[in-house]
């Protein structure tokens, strides 16, 4: 009898999709797994915040930080499947997110709404006056090429002013002069904004004024086909840009030396033999650009070359729905040395977006993929995380959509909207807000203790404040404040000022907002970064000289529900066989079954008690049906698995819902039965 042999299970990083699985080099299957140091490792978990875009197709998202643990998110979306809006329209709205919860009031920019289906792009710009830079602005660029990349109709362009007190406030404003013949997109290189589109046209704004495209000699045609994407690059005089047309890559540089208010842009054709799949597929990683074309992948690092992919290139292009090519988007995941391209698969309903991602590991030079449903996303250098917007990974029946922060823990954790509840237990007062004197018509307690209605209300007279005092030593954190006009008349331009205090002497302003107060309407103010306070008061609007009826609700977050779901992860090894590829990938020519006697796991797990499973799969021939063993469960403390199983061609499927990272797994084998 031959002696037992012990081998490590070895293979190259990546998941092979383009060739039959009978091979000994790459893993043949996998889900939610990456390769690190050449070895499989479970992709990290994610934290999801529920959004209000369930019916919408979101195609652009932009994030900017306002203070620590707080940021603003702008969404560009289409409500083409909204039953309440039978006509297609596109719009932009804003969320304020603080400490992993949506706390800011959703702002829908009504004057950033356009008929049709738009592909949105958000471009941060700066306008300067007399060499002094003003606050940053956000240009909202909507093109009509979501369904047709060749569309040449005029784009929809506005910009949103920003300020430190209330970032991304509206309303959106018009350009002084709009480049209506450039519907490909925009790119900003201070102090110019560039717009590009059909017939190779590239325009640029006036110096220091990104909202004015009325200047002379401010355009150039760089090709005869449409410009799809543009990016700033190093080199030459500033500005220097790189543009992707449908069939070429072209560098555009300023040839004027010295100080000048005018640009003289000259072009340098890098290649006329390329292609580009979508407007959002180009990804810059460490100064190098990567993108999928219409039949292969490309890389630009000074010159354009094909990006080698021999293991899942055909799988990607054979399964993508080219009717939805403009939905394809790419994001870098720098913390994991990866680039993710999300794409729509064939055979999905019209309202379904991207359902799969192909992943390129820049350091490993390896390719793998995973199922995931997403609409858009971005990489954030501030937090060092990838963010995406889309459906749950673990519950395919859940059609809700979330903003996900990736590489957080191991599971998919979804934060449901916080439970808001009115916080009582204090003393209501009126008039000057320092005494319970029932001024202003009486019964101020009704404003706090009762829901707003015409039967149980508080009448606030002119110059009458309204306060709620929780008492000395009783500080309450109010996260949301509601003001209700239960009367039947409209209060135009009502100035709502709300303050808080810890001592009834010093007051901090929480809300200062002027807007129309609709009859029977309620104004809801979510307090950003709420702090504990003893008392809260609503100051009377001195411009309102008639009585009106209101309710004043002080609400706190009493619970933050979480849905914590494990994420299954798995991979299947290449074929191991004495008749073909032994574990060392040597061709032995021995037509005998392989008899497995022992498996020595080597996995780093989160905890020793965490478990994994392994299934041994066997085939008689390459095209024979697969016969699998039972699921063999082991933990991080399992030294070895004594298990007898044999077959002619073997693969091993390892799976877990816990964190894992594979090391050198050893197997003890011997010659089994004859053929």
N, C-alpha and C positions, 0 to 999 in steps of 0.2 A: 504494500500500500504506500502511495506517495505521501510524503510529509506535508503537513499543513503549511500554507504560505500566508504571509501577512503583507497587505498592501495599503497604502493611503488612497483615498478617493481623490483624484486630481482632475482638474479641467481648467479651461481658459475662462476668463470672465465674460459673461454675456449669455443671452438666451437666443438660440438658433431657431429662426422661423422660416428661412428661405430654402432649406433643404430637407429631405426626409429625416426623421429622427434617428435613423440607424447610423450613428456616427459616434466617435469617441472624444470629441474636442470640447463641445459646449453643452451647457444645460439645454434640455429639450423643451422645458416648460417652466413657467413661473408666474407668480402674481404677488404684487406689492413687495418686491425684493430688489435690492440693488447689489452692486459688487464693490467691495472696499478691500484694497490690498489683494485683489484677485479672488476674494472669497465672498460667498453670499452673505447678505446682512439684511435684516428686515428694515424696510423703509419706516421712518418715524411716524408718530401719530399726528393728530391735528386738532385744533380748537376751532369750533364753528360758532358763529353768531348769526342767528336767524335774521334774514332781511325781508323786505316787502316786495320782492320781485318775482314771486312764484309764477305769475302768469307771463312774465316778461322774458325776453331774450336780451340779456345784458352782454354787450360786446366791447365795452371799454370801462376801465376802472383806474382811478388815480388817487393816490394817497399822499398827504403831506402832514407832517407833525406840527402840532401847535404848542404842546408842552409835554413834560414827561408823562408817559403812560396815557397820552391822549392824542388823537389824530382825527383828521377829516378825511372822509372818503367820498369821492364823486363817482357816480355811476352814469354811464350813457346806455340807454336801453330802448327797446322797441316793444310796444304793447300790442303787437300784431295779433296776439292770441287772447286778448282781453275781451271777454264777452260784453263788457260795459262800454267798449269803444269799438264798434263794428268797422270803423275806418282805420287803416294803418296810420300810426303816428309814432314819432320818436321824441325822447325828451331826456333831460338830465336832472338828477336829484342828488341831495347831499345827506350824509349821515355824520354825526359826531360820535366817536367811539372812545370811551374812557375806561381804563382798567378792564378790558376785555368785555365790555357791555355797550350796547348802543344806548347812549344817554341823550344825544342831541335830537331835537325835533327834526323830523324829516322835512326837507325843503325841496319842493318840486318847482323848478324854474319854469313858470308858465310861459315866459317869453323865450324859453329855450325849447319850444315844442314845434315840431315841423311835421307836415304830412309825409307819408311814405316811410320806408325803412332805411334808417341811416346807420352807417358805420362810424362810430364816434372816435375821436382822438382828442386827448387833453394835452396842451402844450403850455408849460409854465414860461412866462415871458416877463421882461422888465422894461418899463418905459422910463427914459431919462429926460429931465428938463434942465437946461443950463448945466449939463454935466453932473447933475445930482440925480441919482437913481431913486425912483419912486417905489412904492410897494409892489411886490410881485402880483401879477395877474395870471389868470388861467384862461387860455384860449380854448374854446369848445368848437371843434371842427367836425361837422357831420357831412359825410359824403354819401352819395346814392349808389355806391358800388357794392353794397352788401350782397346783393343777388347776382350782380354782373360786374366783374372786375374791370370791364372795358367801358362802363357807363361814363358818359361825358357831360352830364347835366351839371348845373351850377351847384356848388356846395352850400351848406348852411353854416354860417360862421358868426359867432358872438364871443364876447369875453366876459369873465366874471371878476369884478374888482375884489381885492382882498384887503383885510386890515387885521391887525393883531387882536383887536377886541372881539371880532366876530368873523373869523375866516370864511371865505366863500359866501359872503352875503350877496343878495341880489339887489335889484334885478340885473340880469345880464345886459350888456351894452353892445351897440353896433360899432363896427369899424368905421373909421373916417372914410376909407376907401377900401373896398373888398375885392380881392383877386378872384372874380367869379369864374374864370376860365381855367382854374387849377383845382381839380377835385381829387387829386391823388392823396394829398396830405400836407403837413407843415412840419418844419423843423426850425428851432430857434438857436442862433449863435449870436450872442450879444455883440453888437447892438442891432442886429438885423433878424427879421423873421422871413424865412423862405417858404414859398408855396410852390407846389409842383403838380403836374397832371398830364393831360392829353398832349399828343404830338411832341413829346419831349420838352414841354414848356416848363421853365423854372423862373419864378418871379421873386423879387425881394423887396422889402419895405424900405421906407425912408430911414435914414440914420437916426437911432435912438427913439424911433416911433414905430413899434411893430404893428400898429393899427392903421397905418396909412400906406397904401400901395399906389399912390397917384404919381409918383416920381417918373421922370423920363430916364431912358436907358437903364431900366431896372428889370430886364428880362433877357433870357437866352433860351434857344431851342437846342437841347443837347442830343436829341435823337428824333426818329420819326414815329416811335411807338410810345405808349403811355408810361410815365414815370409812376412807379408804384410805391417806393419807399425812399426816404432820405435820412442821412445821419451825419453828424459832424465827426471829422477825423483829424488827426494830427498831420502836419506837413505844410510847407510853404507859408505864404502870407495868410493871415487870418482874414476872412473865414475860408476854411477848406472843408468841402463836403463830399460825401459819396452818395451816389444815386443809383437805384436799381430800377431799370425799365423791365418790360416784359421779356426782353432778350439780351440785355447788356448790363454791365456795371461801369459807371462813368464817374471819374473824379472831377470836381469843379473847384477851381482855386482862384483867389484874387491875385491878379497880376500887377496891381498898383503897389508900388513901394513908397514908403514914407507916409505922412499924414495926408489923408484925403477924405472928403465927404462922399465921394463916389466910389463904386466898385467897378472893376473891369474883370469879369469872370471869364476864365478860359477853361476849356474842357480837355480831359485826357481820358480816352477810351481804354479802360482796363481790359475788357473783353467784350466781344460781340457774340460769344458762344455760351450764354448762361440762360437761366430762367428763374422765375420766382413764383412760389405757390400762392401767397396771399400777402395782404398789406401788413399783417402783424406777425410774420414768421421769422423776420430777421432778428437775431439775438447777438448782442455784443458781449464778449467775454474776454476780459483782460486785453482790450484793444483789438481783438480778433473777432471777425464777424462770421457767423454760421447761419445757414438757412437751407430749407428744402426747396428745390426747384420742382419742375413738373415730372421728373423722372429720376432724379438723383439729388444728392445733397452737395452743398458747396461750402467752401471756406475762403475767406479773404484775409490775408495777412501781408498785404502789399501787392500780391497778385491773387488771381482767382484760380482755385484748383478744386477738382471734385474731392469731397470728403468721403473717404473709403468706408463702405458699409456692406459687408458681404454676408451678414447674418440675418438682417430683417428689413433690408431696403425694399425688396419685392413685396413683402408682407405689408409694409406701410402703403406703398403706392397701389397695390391691388385691392386694398380694403377701404381706401379713403373714398368718400362721396364727393366727387369733383363738382357736383351741382352746389355743394356747400363749401367750396374751397376757401371762401373769404372768412369762414369761421375758424380756420386754422390759426393758432397763435402759439408763440414760443416764449418761454421764461427761463432765465438762468436760475439755478439753485446753487449759488456760489459755495455755501457751507458744505455741500456734498459733491462739489466738482462736476455738476451736472447741468445739462440743458434739456428741458422738457418741451416737446412739441405736442400739443393737444389737437386732436383731429376728429371729424365726424366720420363714422363708419357707414358703409352702405347698408341699406335695408331698414333704416330708422325712419320714424315718422317725421313730418316736416318741421314740427316744433322742437324736435330733439337736436341739441347741438353736438358738441364734442363728447365722445364716449370712450375714448382711448388715448393713451399718451405713449409716444416713443421717446426713449431717453438715451442721450449720448453722454457718456462719462469722459470728460476731457482728459483727465489724468490717466485713467485706465485704458483709454482709447477703446472702449467697449460699448456695446449697444444692448439695451433690454427694453421692456415695455410693460405696461400695466393697464388694466381697465380702470377708468375713472371718468366721471361725467362733470364737465366744467364748461363755463362760458367765456371766462377771461381771467386775467391774473397779472401779478407783477412781483418783482423782487424788491425788497426793502433793505437798503444798506443800513438804516438806522437800527433796526431790530435784528438784522441778519437772518431774516426768514423769507420764505416764499409764501405769497398769499394767492388764493384762487377763489373764485365765486362759482358756485354750482350746487349740485345735489349731494346728498349723503353717499359716502362710499360703501357703507355697510348695510344700508336699507334701500334697495332699489325701488321699493314700492312707495317710498316717501318722496313726493314731488316738490316739497318745500326746497327753497334755495338758501344758502348760507355763505357768509364770508369766512373762509377757512385760513387760519394761520398754521403753516406746516412745520413739521419737525418739532412738535410739542408732545412730550411723553411718548406713549406707545399706542394708545387707543384713539378712537374718534370720540371726542367730547364735544357735545353740542350744548351751548348755553341757550336755553329757552328765554323768551322775553321775561324780564324780572316781574315778580308779583308785586304790584303797587297797591298800597292800602292807605286809607286816610288815617293819620296819626292824631288821636284825640288826647284828652287828659289835661288840657290847659284851660286858661281863662280867656274868653273873648272880650274885647273892649273896642271902643270906637273913639271918635273925635280926635284927640291928639295922640292916641295910641299908648297912653301911659296910665289910663285909669278905666275902670269898668263903669262908665257913667251913662251908658245907653244913649249917648248922643246920636244924632243922625237919624232919628225916626224910630229907634228902639229895636230890641231883639237881635243884637249882632250875633248871638250864639247860633241863630239859624243859618248864618252864612257858613259856619264851620261844621256843624254837626249833622246837617241835613243835606241830602243830594239836591242839586239845583232843580227847582221846579217853580211854577207860578203860584203854588199854594204854600210853600215853605221857603221864604226868601228873606233877604235883608235889604232894606232900602238905604242906599248910601247917598247922602246929600253932597252937594258941592263943598269942597274943602273939609271933608270928613274922612279921616284915615280909618283903617280897620286893622286891628292887631290881634294876634293870638299868642299868649304868653304861657309857656309850659312851666314856668316857675323857677325859682332859684335852685341851682344844682341839678336841674332836669333838662339836659341838652338833647335835642332831637335832630337827626340828620334827615332833612327833607330833600328828596331827589326829584320831585315833580310838583308843580303848583298849577292849579286850575282856577281860572276866573270865568264865571258864567254870567252872561247877560240874559236873564230870564224874562226880560221885558219884550215888547213887540216892536220897538223902534230901533233903528240903527244908530249907533254912536260912532260918528265919523272921526277918524284920526285920533282914536282914544289912546292916551299916553298911559301905559301900564308900568308903574315903578314898584318893585317889590324889594324889600330889604330884610336883613336878618341881623340879630344882635345876641351877644352872650351876656350882656350886662344892662340892657335897656338904655345905655348911654351912647355907646359907639355902634354905628350901624354900617353894615356892608351891603352894597348894592348887588342884587342877584339878577334882576330883570330891569331893563329900560327899553321898552319897545312901543312904537307908535304904529297903530294899524286900525282898520275899520273893525268895529265890534258888532258883529251881526246879531240881529234879534234871535233870542233863544240859542245863541251860539256860545261856544266855550273856547277860550284861549288856553292852550296847554304849553307850559314851559318846563322842559327838562333841564334841571340844574346840572351844569357841568362840574365835575369834581366837587360834589356837595360836602359841606363841612357842618359839624354839630353846632347848634345854636339854641339859645333859650327862647327867643321870640322871633316872629316873622310878621311883617306888616305890609299892607297895601296902601300906598299913598294916593290920596285923591287927586284926580286930574283937574287942575284949576280951570281948564278950558271947558269942562262939562258943567253947565250951570242948571241942569235939570235933574230931578230925581231919576234914578234907575235902579233896577233890582238885580242883585247878583248873589252868587255863592262863591266862597273862597275856600278852596280845598287844598290842604297841605298833606301831601302823600309821601310816604317813605317806601323803600324797597324792603319788604319783609322776607323775601325768599328769592333765590336765583336757581331755579331748577336746572338740573344737568341730566343729559342723556349720555351715559358713558357706555360705549359699545366697543367690543374688541374688534380688531382688524385681522382677519385671517391672512397669513403669509405662507408661501410655499415655493419650492423649487424642485425640479426633477433632474437628476444627474444624467450625463451621457451614458451610452451603452457600455457595459462591462461584460466581457465574454472571453473564455479561452479560445473559442472558435473564431473570434475576430479581434477585439481590442481588449487586452487584459488591463488591469487597473493602472499599469504603467504605460499604456498605449502601445504596447508591443504586439506585433502580429505573431502569435505562437503557432498557428496552424494546427492546433489540437482540437479535433472535433469531438469535444466532450462537454457535458454540462458543467456548470460551475456550482459547487456546493458551498453555500454560506454557512459558517458555523458561529461566527461571533462578530459583533459590531462594537467598536470602541468610540463612543461619541466624544466629540471635542467641540463644544459650543459654549460661547460666553452668553449667559442669560442675565436678565435683570436680577433675579433671585434664585438661589439654589433650588427652591421648591417649585419654580416655574417648570412647566412641562412642554415637551415637543412630542411629535410622533414621526415614525418612519414606516413606510410601506415599501416592500420589495416587489417590483414588477418584473414579470418574465414573459418572454416570447420564444417560440420555437424557431421561427424565421422572422425576417425583417417585416413581412406583411402578414404575419400571423396575429390573431387576436391576443390582447394582453390579459394575462392572469396575474392577479395581485394577491399578496399575503394579507393577513389581518393587519389592523393598525397596531403598531407596537409603540407604546407610550413610555417615555423615559423623562427624567428630570435633570436639572443641572447638577445633581449629586450622583447620578448613575455612572459608575465607572465602566461598565461593560454590559452588553446585551447578548446573552447566550440564546441563539435562535437558529434553528436548522431550516434551511430553505434552499432549493436548487432549481436551476433552469439554464437554458442554453444562452439566452441573451438577457441580461439583468440591467435594470435601472433602479435607483432609490429615490423616493419622493419624501422629502422632509417638510414638515408643516408645523406651524405654531400660531397661536394668537398672542403669544408673549414676545418680548424682545429677544432676538438671538443674533449671534454673529458666529459663523462657522470657522473653525480652525482646521486641524488635520484629522479627519475622521479615518480610522483604520478599520479594515475588515480582514477577518481570517477566513480563508477559502481553501478548498481542495478540489481535486478532480472528482466530478460527480458521475452520474450514470452516462453510459455511452449514447451515441446518437442513434 
